[in-house]
Amino acid sequence: MLDISGESAFGALAGLFKRQGNYKGAAKYYEHCLSISPRSSYAANNLGLLYYRWGERIGLKPEEALEKAREYFQQSKANALYAVKLSSADYWRFFDLITAGTVLNEPFDDIEGHITQVFNRKPLKTDVDKLLGGLEELEKAPNPPKYIDRVITEVKQRAGMS
């Protein structure tokens, strides 16, 4: 069962679990989403964020959580790049590239290029708020990514929020 954006409808349930602080439940349903739509950057990105930010609460040792997060962010990046090649009109995939690139310590110029792609597509403010929410969760992680402050500042400036 897919939602109107082509993602597994179980993503909504996973998001609900995440908002309630049930990170194990969220991971279970995002994993299910990925099994249904293996090319989904959305599900892989959310799994990466869960393991990066809350891996210990899911029951993993810090180094295991970090490794698992990096694997999911690599998958998210690959899936998002594939989707962008098919149709470059979707700013959501660029959100995933920004998040994955930040965690994977890609050059800031590459991340900034993705930010430019997002704002060329004129995202809704509520959608930019979702991107910022994910980036702010990365900022709170036990080992925040190298460029996280710079990425957040750039997104806020482009959105006219600073």
trRosetta pair geometry for C-beta under 8 A, 3 or more apart (Angstrom, degrees):
i j d omega theta_ij theta_ji phi_ij phi_ji
1 8 7.1 76 78 -156 63 64
1 9 4.5 -37 114 14 103 127
1 10 7.8 109 69 -30 98 79
2 6 5.5 -11 178 -149 133 33
2 7 6.4 140 -154 70 83 23
2 8 6.2 -61 -105 -95 62 33
2 9 6.4 -178 -136 -33 10 83
2 36 7.8 -177 -78 144 83 127
2 37 7.4 94 -106 -62 108 127
3 6 7.3 -49 69 18 65 17
3 7 5.3 -11 39 63 105 79
3 8 7.5 30 -5 106 89 15
3 9 5.1 130 -54 -91 84 70
3 11 7.1 -83 -4 45 132 115
3 12 7.1 116 -70 -33 139 113
5 92 7.8 43 -170 10 141 169
6 37 7.3 124 145 -123 80 146
7 11 5.1 -7 141 -5 123 150
7 33 6.7 5 178 -162 90 119
7 37 6.3 -115 -137 31 50 164
7 40 6.0 94 -123 -130 86 129
7 42 5.3 -36 -111 63 136 153
7 43 7.2 161 -153 -42 106 95
8 11 5.5 124 78 -25 77 90
8 32 6.9 -166 146 117 158 81
8 33 3.8 -165 51 -131 134 75
8 36 4.3 103 -89 70 126 140
8 37 5.4 -150 -34 1 95 112
8 40 7.3 -64 -1 -60 95 162
8 43 6.9 38 28 -70 115 133
9 12 6.1 -28 -179 15 60 111
9 13 7.8 57 133 -7 67 99
10 13 5.2 -49 -160 38 57 115
10 14 6.1 63 141 -24 76 100
10 29 4.8 -150 162 -171 104 97
10 32 5.0 -62 124 98 163 119
10 33 5.1 -152 77 -69 103 83
10 36 7.2 129 22 7 122 144
11 14 5.4 -50 -145 36 36 115
11 15 6.2 39 154 -21 66 103
11 29 7.4 164 -94 138 25 104
11 30 7.0 61 -116 -106 68 68
11 33 5.0 72 -67 -104 82 147
11 42 6.5 1 -125 131 148 125
11 43 6.5 -110 -95 -84 107 87
11 46 7.5 141 -144 9 96 162
12 15 5.7 -52 -149 35 30 113
12 16 6.6 35 150 -22 62 103
13 16 5.6 -50 -151 32 34 114
13 17 6.6 35 151 -17 65 102
13 29 5.0 -131 97 -154 101 159
14 17 5.8 -53 -153 35 33 111
14 18 6.4 35 150 -21 66 105
14 25 7.7 -174 -127 130 55 71
14 26 4.9 89 -171 -153 74 64
14 27 7.9 127 -146 -34 107 11
14 28 7.8 -164 -108 71 93 59
14 29 3.6 -158 -75 94 88 113
14 30 4.5 115 -153 -53 154 74
14 32 7.8 -170 -62 46 118 99
14 33 6.4 -67 -16 -21 147 129
14 43 7.9 81 47 -127 169 83
14 46 6.7 91 130 134 133 149
15 18 5.5 -52 -147 35 34 114
15 19 6.4 33 155 -17 67 104
15 26 7.3 81 -78 -131 17 105
15 46 7.8 -81 -80 -139 77 148
16 19 5.9 -54 -148 37 31 109
16 20 6.4 23 154 -13 64 110
17 20 5.8 -65 -150 42 30 108
17 22 4.3 -83 -168 79 85 106
17 23 7.6 153 139 -83 99 16
17 25 3.7 -138 -150 103 142 109
17 26 4.0 -168 96 -64 110 72
17 28 7.9 -39 106 45 175 94
17 29 6.3 139 12 19 140 130
18 21 7.8 51 178 -64 30 18
18 22 7.4 -88 -66 63 23 63
18 23 6.7 58 -117 -104 64 59
18 26 3.9 85 -63 -111 79 150
18 46 7.5 -97 -63 -171 155 113
18 50 7.0 -104 -110 -94 113 106
20 25 8.0 -11 68 63 117 135
22 25 3.9 7 136 29 115 121
22 26 6.2 140 96 -23 71 86
23 26 5.4 -49 -142 37 35 115
23 27 6.2 39 156 -21 66 103
23 50 5.7 154 -162 -159 97 103
23 54 4.4 -127 -121 121 159 142
23 57 5.0 80 39 103 144 114
23 58 5.1 -99 119 -72 112 86
24 27 5.8 -54 -149 35 29 111
24 28 6.5 34 151 -23 63 105
24 57 7.8 -125 -38 130 82 78
24 58 5.3 145 -82 -135 69 70
24 59 6.9 46 -92 -9 115 111
25 28 5.5 -51 -149 31 33 116
25 29 6.6 18 159 -8 66 106
26 29 6.3 -65 -150 42 29 100
26 30 6.1 25 156 -15 68 110
26 46 7.6 -116 163 156 107 114
26 50 5.9 -172 105 -108 118 138
27 30 5.9 -56 -140 41 29 107
27 31 6.1 36 156 -24 64 106
27 47 6.4 88 -135 -127 75 82
27 50 5.2 180 -80 133 91 155
27 51 7.4 87 -110 -59 124 83
27 58 5.6 60 -18 -130 153 134
28 31 5.8 -57 -154 33 26 113
28 32 6.6 27 147 -20 62 105
29 32 5.1 -43 -146 32 41 117
29 33 6.5 50 149 -23 64 97
30 33 5.3 -43 -150 30 38 118
30 34 6.5 38 150 -19 65 102
30 43 5.0 159 -170 -159 80 81
30 46 4.9 -141 -125 97 142 116
30 47 4.8 179 123 -66 133 87
30 50 6.9 177 29 -8 154 146
31 34 5.7 -55 -151 37 32 111
31 35 6.5 35 149 -22 64 103
31 43 7.9 147 -78 173 16 117
31 47 6.8 94 -69 -100 66 132
32 35 5.6 -52 -150 32 34 112
32 36 6.6 29 152 -15 64 105
33 36 5.9 -63 -155 39 31 108
33 37 6.2 -30 167 38 70 100
33 40 6.3 -80 144 73 99 163
33 42 7.6 -80 147 98 140 98
33 43 3.9 -167 104 -106 117 133
34 37 6.8 -76 -127 70 27 64
34 38 6.1 60 174 -109 68 50
34 40 6.0 -131 -107 55 61 114
34 43 4.2 -170 -65 123 80 137
34 44 6.1 98 -107 -64 124 71
34 47 6.9 -18 -37 -25 141 143
35 38 7.1 15 -133 -70 20 84
37 40 4.0 70 112 -39 111 116
37 43 6.6 138 74 -2 101 137
39 79 5.2 155 -175 -138 53 102
39 82 6.3 -95 -159 92 109 142
39 83 7.3 137 154 -61 104 95
40 43 4.2 54 104 15 129 104
40 44 6.3 157 97 -7 72 87
40 79 6.2 4 88 175 17 153
41 44 5.8 -63 -146 48 35 109
41 45 5.6 41 155 -27 71 111
41 75 8.0 -179 -117 126 58 68
41 76 4.6 87 -158 -160 76 68
41 77 7.6 106 -132 -51 112 13
41 79 3.9 -176 -68 97 76 109
41 80 3.8 78 -108 -61 159 81
41 83 6.2 -101 -8 5 123 137
41 92 8.0 150 78 129 115 89
41 93 5.7 90 46 -129 152 75
41 96 4.1 97 147 145 122 170
41 97 7.9 -19 -172 -48 151 66
41 100 7.9 -84 -164 -31 107 137
42 45 6.0 -58 -144 35 20 110
42 46 6.5 15 158 -14 59 109
42 92 7.1 -7 -80 157 102 123
42 96 6.9 -100 -76 -76 43 133
43 46 5.9 -58 -148 38 29 108
43 47 6.4 29 154 -18 65 106
44 47 5.7 -55 -148 37 31 111
44 48 6.3 36 152 -22 65 104
44 72 4.9 -177 -173 -171 74 79
44 73 7.5 157 146 -85 96 21
44 75 4.2 -132 -148 101 144 105
44 76 3.8 -169 105 -70 109 76
44 79 5.8 135 22 17 143 142
44 96 7.8 69 75 -159 94 130
45 48 5.6 -52 -150 34 31 114
45 49 6.4 30 152 -18 64 105
45 72 7.4 168 -83 146 16 100
45 73 7.1 64 -117 -111 56 62
45 76 4.0 108 -67 -133 72 144
45 80 7.7 61 -56 -51 121 122
45 95 7.9 75 -174 112 167 88
45 96 4.4 -110 -70 -130 145 97
45 99 5.7 80 -156 81 114 139
45 100 6.5 -91 -109 -54 91 98
45 134 7.8 5 154 -158 111 153
46 49 5.6 -51 -146 37 34 112
46 50 6.3 39 153 -22 65 104
47 50 5.6 -51 -147 34 33 114
47 51 6.4 22 160 -10 66 107
47 68 8.0 -93 153 150 100 97
47 69 8.0 -168 129 -117 68 53
47 72 4.2 -137 97 -141 103 152
48 51 6.3 -64 -148 43 27 101
48 52 5.9 23 158 -19 66 115
48 69 4.9 89 -159 -163 64 67
48 70 7.5 97 -137 -66 104 13
48 71 7.9 -163 -98 71 90 51
48 72 3.6 -162 -66 98 79 109
48 73 4.0 109 -139 -57 151 76
48 75 7.9 -174 -54 50 114 91
48 76 5.8 -79 -8 -11 139 137
48 99 7.5 135 89 133 129 113
48 100 6.8 50 90 -101 172 80
48 103 6.6 174 161 55 124 169
49 52 5.8 -58 -137 40 27 110
49 53 5.8 4 171 0 66 117
49 69 7.6 112 -52 -140 12 105
49 99 7.0 -35 -70 177 107 137
49 134 5.8 -75 -112 -152 148 99
49 137 6.2 55 -171 98 111 134
49 138 7.0 -84 -128 -66 86 88
50 53 6.6 -71 -139 47 17 94
50 54 5.7 -52 -169 51 59 103
50 55 7.6 110 131 -71 62 59
50 58 6.8 77 152 -56 103 140
50 69 7.9 -163 71 -101 53 92
51 54 7.4 -73 -102 64 15 61
51 55 4.5 48 -167 -86 59 98
51 58 6.7 -58 -104 27 65 152
51 60 7.0 10 -145 37 93 151
51 65 4.9 -173 -178 -166 82 75
51 66 7.6 -178 141 -72 99 17
51 68 4.5 -119 -162 97 158 106
51 69 3.8 -159 95 -69 105 82
51 72 6.4 129 26 16 131 137
52 55 6.8 58 -56 -33 8 109
52 65 7.2 155 -91 149 23 95
52 66 7.0 67 -117 -115 64 55
52 69 3.7 115 -62 -146 79 152
52 73 7.6 49 -50 -43 132 124
52 103 6.1 -80 -107 -128 156 136
52 138 6.5 -3 120 -117 136 80
52 141 5.4 -37 145 -120 87 148
53 137 5.0 -25 -98 160 154 101
53 138 6.7 -97 -72 -89 104 42
53 140 6.8 45 -141 82 106 91
53 141 4.8 -100 -104 -93 61 93
54 57 4.4 -44 -179 41 94 118
54 58 6.1 99 120 -27 87 93
55 58 5.6 -59 -151 34 34 111
55 60 4.6 -60 171 64 94 116
55 62 6.8 113 89 -123 127 40
55 64 7.1 173 172 90 128 75
55 65 2.1 82 168 -142 159 138
55 66 6.9 -101 -4 -38 168 49
55 68 6.8 144 -122 55 121 118
55 69 6.6 -86 -64 -41 126 113
56 59 7.7 90 -178 -48 32 9
56 60 6.5 -98 -90 68 36 63
56 61 7.6 26 -104 -137 79 18
56 62 6.3 -7 -67 -75 106 69
56 65 6.3 -71 -44 -35 56 155
56 142 7.8 74 -10 -36 124 142
58 65 7.1 133 49 -110 113 110
60 64 4.2 -132 -176 94 108 113
60 65 4.2 144 93 -62 126 84
60 68 6.7 -92 -130 11 171 140
61 64 4.6 85 55 9 80 108
61 65 6.9 -153 85 -10 36 88
62 65 5.8 -57 -145 36 29 111
62 66 6.3 27 158 -18 65 107
62 142 6.5 -84 -134 89 118 160
63 66 5.7 -52 -145 37 32 112
63 67 6.4 33 155 -19 64 106
64 67 5.8 -56 -148 37 30 110
64 68 6.2 27 155 -16 65 109
65 68 5.8 -57 -146 40 29 109
65 69 6.1 33 154 -22 64 108
66 69 5.6 -52 -145 35 30 114
66 70 6.4 30 156 -19 63 105
66 143 7.1 11 -102 45 128 133
67 70 5.8 -54 -149 35 30 110
67 71 6.6 33 152 -21 63 104
68 71 5.6 -52 -151 33 33 114
68 72 6.6 28 154 -14 65 105
69 72 5.9 -60 -151 39 31 107
69 73 6.2 27 154 -16 67 108
69 103 6.8 -114 144 -179 110 145
70 73 5.7 -55 -142 40 32 109
70 74 6.3 38 155 -23 65 102
70 103 7.0 -159 -101 139 64 112
70 104 6.8 112 -142 -97 85 80
71 74 5.8 -52 -151 32 29 112
71 75 6.5 27 151 -15 63 106
72 75 5.5 -53 -148 39 35 112
72 76 6.1 41 150 -23 67 104
73 76 5.3 -46 -141 35 36 116
73 77 6.3 41 155 -22 64 101
73 99 7.3 -129 -130 121 104 84
73 100 4.2 158 -172 -133 88 82
73 103 4.8 -114 -119 79 167 134
73 104 5.6 -170 124 -48 128 101
74 77 5.8 -53 -151 34 29 112
74 78 6.5 27 152 -16 64 106
74 100 7.4 151 -69 -164 22 120
74 104 7.0 113 -76 -94 70 134
75 78 5.7 -55 -146 38 32 110
75 79 6.1 29 156 -16 66 110
76 79 5.9 -59 -145 41 27 109
76 80 6.0 26 157 -19 65 110
76 96 5.1 -136 170 -179 108 113
76 99 7.4 -45 127 85 149 106
76 100 4.7 -169 89 -74 112 131
77 80 5.9 -57 -143 38 26 109
77 81 6.3 26 158 -18 63 107
77 96 7.4 -168 -84 137 42 94
77 97 6.3 88 -126 -118 72 65
77 100 4.1 -165 -62 132 92 152
77 101 6.9 114 -107 -58 119 68
77 104 6.9 -16 -46 -8 149 154
78 81 5.9 -55 -148 36 27 110
78 82 6.4 30 153 -20 62 107
79 82 5.6 -54 -150 35 31 114
79 83 6.4 30 153 -18 65 106
79 96 7.6 -53 82 135 96 153
80 83 5.6 -54 -147 37 33 111
80 84 6.3 36 153 -22 66 105
80 93 4.2 152 -153 -169 86 86
80 94 7.4 148 179 -69 125 25
80 96 4.2 -169 -80 89 140 121
80 97 4.9 -159 120 -56 147 85
80 100 7.0 -173 16 13 140 141
81 84 5.7 -51 -145 34 32 113
81 85 6.6 35 154 -21 63 102
81 97 7.2 102 -62 -96 73 116
82 85 5.9 -55 -156 31 30 112
82 86 6.8 26 149 -16 63 106
83 86 5.6 -58 -153 36 36 111
83 87 6.9 -43 171 48 69 81
83 90 6.6 -55 146 61 116 139
83 93 4.6 -154 89 -105 125 145
84 87 7.5 -98 -143 72 24 42
84 88 5.4 46 -170 -106 73 68
84 90 7.5 -128 -95 58 61 95
84 93 5.2 -170 -60 119 86 143
84 94 7.3 90 -93 -64 124 76
84 97 7.6 16 -41 -46 142 139
85 88 7.8 33 -91 -64 14 84
87 90 6.0 65 105 -9 101 105
88 117 7.8 -98 -175 -160 99 119
89 121 6.9 133 -169 -127 50 122
90 93 5.0 70 101 1 108 104
90 94 7.7 168 108 -4 63 85
90 121 7.8 29 143 -154 7 161
91 94 5.2 -54 -158 39 54 114
91 95 6.5 68 142 -29 74 92
91 117 7.2 170 -121 127 76 81
91 118 4.8 90 -156 -136 110 66
91 121 4.2 -169 -63 82 112 144
91 123 4.9 -130 105 -76 162 107
91 127 7.2 89 93 136 123 142
92 95 5.3 -43 -156 24 39 117
92 96 6.9 37 148 -16 65 99
92 127 7.6 -92 -84 -164 80 125
93 96 5.6 -50 -156 35 39 113
93 97 6.5 41 145 -20 66 102
94 97 5.2 -47 -145 36 41 115
94 98 6.4 48 152 -24 66 99
94 114 4.9 171 -165 -172 90 87
94 115 7.8 160 158 -78 116 22
94 117 4.6 -158 -117 97 148 115
94 118 4.6 -162 107 -68 134 82
94 121 7.5 156 21 14 143 138
95 98 5.8 -54 -154 32 30 113
95 99 6.5 24 152 -14 65 107
95 118 6.6 92 -64 -105 66 127
95 127 7.8 -113 -67 164 144 97
95 130 7.5 8 -154 100 154 99
95 131 4.7 -123 -135 -100 110 108
95 134 7.7 92 170 42 107 145
96 99 5.8 -54 -145 39 33 109
96 100 6.0 27 159 -13 68 111
97 100 6.0 -54 -135 44 28 106
97 101 5.7 29 163 -20 64 114
97 111 8.0 180 132 -122 83 58
97 114 4.5 -154 103 -128 116 144
98 101 6.0 -59 -142 40 21 110
98 102 6.3 24 158 -23 60 108
98 111 5.8 87 -136 -157 66 86
98 114 4.8 -167 -69 111 78 132
98 115 6.2 87 -104 -68 126 74
98 118 7.1 -11 -39 -38 136 137
98 131 6.8 32 72 -161 142 119
98 135 7.6 -42 129 -77 113 117
98 151 6.7 141 -180 -165 101 124
98 155 7.6 83 -176 -76 154 123
99 102 5.9 -57 -152 31 26 112
99 103 6.7 16 157 -10 63 107
99 131 7.6 -140 -53 -150 104 78
99 134 5.6 -34 -104 130 133 131
99 135 6.8 -129 -102 -76 83 74
99 138 7.1 179 -149 -43 85 144
100 103 6.1 -62 -151 41 31 105
100 104 5.8 14 159 -6 69 117
101 104 5.9 -64 -134 49 27 102
101 106 4.0 -61 -160 35 87 132
101 110 5.9 -147 -154 110 141 109
101 111 4.6 179 114 -88 132 89
101 114 6.5 163 13 4 150 150
102 105 7.8 24 172 -72 29 34
102 106 7.6 -55 -56 34 23 89
102 111 6.0 83 -69 -119 74 142
102 135 7.0 53 44 -124 174 93
102 138 6.5 77 112 139 130 166
102 145 4.7 108 152 106 83 163
102 147 5.9 -122 -138 72 81 98
102 148 6.0 88 179 -90 124 67
102 151 5.1 -31 -103 -42 128 168
103 138 6.6 -118 -75 -136 94 133
103 145 5.1 -110 -100 -80 41 133
105 145 6.6 -163 -72 -159 71 96
105 146 5.2 61 -117 15 98 128
105 147 7.4 136 -128 0 58 101
106 110 4.8 -73 144 70 119 137
106 111 6.1 140 83 -47 105 92
107 110 4.9 96 68 0 84 101
107 111 7.4 -159 98 -1 47 85
108 111 5.4 -56 -150 40 42 111
108 112 5.9 46 151 -23 73 106
108 147 5.2 173 -92 -126 100 151
108 150 6.2 -32 -129 116 133 143
108 151 7.7 -142 -134 -69 89 82
109 112 5.5 -52 -143 38 30 115
109 113 6.5 39 152 -25 61 101
110 113 5.6 -50 -155 28 32 115
110 114 7.0 30 148 -16 62 100
111 114 5.7 -53 -157 34 37 111
111 115 6.5 40 145 -21 67 102
111 147 6.6 161 33 104 161 150
111 151 5.8 -64 152 -105 142 109
111 154 8.0 117 121 63 103 154
112 115 5.3 -48 -148 33 37 116
112 116 6.5 44 150 -22 65 100
112 154 6.3 -102 -111 -167 85 159
113 116 5.6 -48 -152 32 34 115
113 117 6.6 38 148 -20 63 102
114 117 5.4 -49 -151 33 37 115
114 118 6.6 43 149 -24 65 99
115 118 5.6 -47 -154 28 35 115
115 119 6.6 18 157 -6 66 106
115 151 7.6 -169 -65 -152 132 75
115 154 5.5 -9 -161 131 174 119
115 155 6.0 -125 -133 -84 120 71
115 158 6.1 171 163 -11 109 161
116 119 6.2 -65 -147 44 30 98
116 120 6.2 38 154 -26 66 107
116 158 8.0 -142 -91 -119 45 147
117 120 5.7 -51 -145 31 29 116
117 121 6.8 21 156 -13 60 109
118 121 6.1 -76 -167 38 30 106
118 123 5.8 -22 174 -20 90 128
118 128 7.9 116 156 -101 128 89
118 131 7.6 45 -149 -83 156 168
118 155 7.9 -5 78 -124 151 92
118 158 7.7 92 83 120 107 149
119 122 7.2 51 -171 -75 46 37
119 123 7.1 -71 -97 12 46 95
119 158 4.7 -109 -66 169 152 125
119 159 7.5 -135 -100 -71 114 61
123 127 4.6 -115 177 83 110 124
123 128 5.3 131 103 -54 124 88
123 131 7.9 40 133 -11 166 133
124 127 4.4 91 62 4 86 104
124 128 7.1 -153 95 -5 45 83
125 128 5.5 -52 -148 37 37 112
125 129 6.3 45 150 -25 66 102
125 159 7.0 114 -123 -168 76 115
126 129 5.4 -46 -151 30 33 119
126 130 7.0 40 148 -22 60 97
127 130 5.5 -45 -157 27 39 114
127 131 6.9 41 146 -16 64 98
128 131 5.5 -48 -153 34 40 114
128 132 6.3 38 149 -16 68 105
128 155 6.9 169 -165 173 99 106
128 159 4.9 139 171 -109 157 140
129 132 5.6 -54 -145 41 33 111
129 133 6.2 42 151 -28 65 103
130 133 5.5 -47 -147 29 32 116
130 134 6.8 30 155 -15 62 101
131 134 6.0 -59 -158 36 31 108
131 135 6.4 26 150 -14 67 109
131 155 6.4 -146 116 -158 123 149
132 135 5.5 -56 -144 41 35 111
132 136 6.0 36 156 -21 69 106
132 152 6.7 88 -138 -139 84 86
132 155 6.1 -176 -83 114 89 138
132 156 7.1 79 -108 -71 130 84
132 159 8.0 -74 -50 12 128 161
133 136 5.8 -55 -145 37 27 110
133 137 6.6 31 152 -21 61 102
134 137 5.7 -51 -153 31 34 112
134 138 6.8 35 149 -18 64 101
135 138 5.5 -50 -154 33 37 114
135 139 6.6 44 146 -25 65 102
135 148 6.6 161 -176 -157 88 87
135 151 6.1 -142 -146 110 134 114
135 152 5.2 167 134 -85 132 89
135 155 6.9 157 7 20 166 153
136 139 5.2 -44 -149 29 39 119
136 140 6.7 34 152 -15 64 103
136 152 6.8 90 -74 -114 70 133
137 140 5.8 -59 -152 38 35 108
137 141 7.1 61 144 -49 62 87
138 141 5.4 -26 -160 -11 41 121
138 144 6.3 101 144 -140 71 77
138 145 5.8 -9 163 4 122 108
138 148 5.5 -157 112 -121 108 129
139 144 5.2 28 -143 -129 38 131
139 148 4.9 168 -90 150 78 137
139 149 7.1 96 -120 -72 116 63
139 152 6.6 6 -60 -43 136 145
140 144 7.4 90 9 -83 12 107
141 144 5.4 140 56 -83 89 56
141 145 7.8 52 48 -20 134 70
144 148 4.9 -87 170 18 107 152
145 148 4.6 120 65 -50 87 100
145 151 7.9 10 91 9 125 138
147 150 4.6 -62 -170 51 81 116
147 151 5.3 86 126 -30 95 99
148 151 5.7 -56 -143 36 30 111
148 152 6.3 28 160 -17 65 106
149 152 5.9 -56 -148 38 29 110
149 153 6.2 30 154 -19 64 109
150 153 5.7 -54 -145 37 29 112
150 154 6.3 30 155 -20 64 107
151 154 5.8 -56 -148 36 29 111
151 155 6.4 27 156 -16 64 105
152 155 6.0 -56 -148 37 30 108
152 156 6.3 26 156 -16 65 109
153 156 5.9 -60 -148 40 28 110
153 157 6.2 29 155 -21 65 107
153 162 6.8 20 -153 -48 67 168
154 157 5.8 -53 -145 35 29 111
154 158 6.3 25 158 -16 64 108
155 158 5.9 -59 -148 39 29 108
155 159 6.1 18 157 -11 65 114
156 159 5.8 -65 -143 45 29 105
156 161 4.1 -93 -159 72 81 109
156 162 4.4 76 130 -33 115 110
157 160 7.7 36 179 -70 30 26
157 161 7.5 -84 -55 48 20 72
157 162 5.3 -44 -79 41 62 120
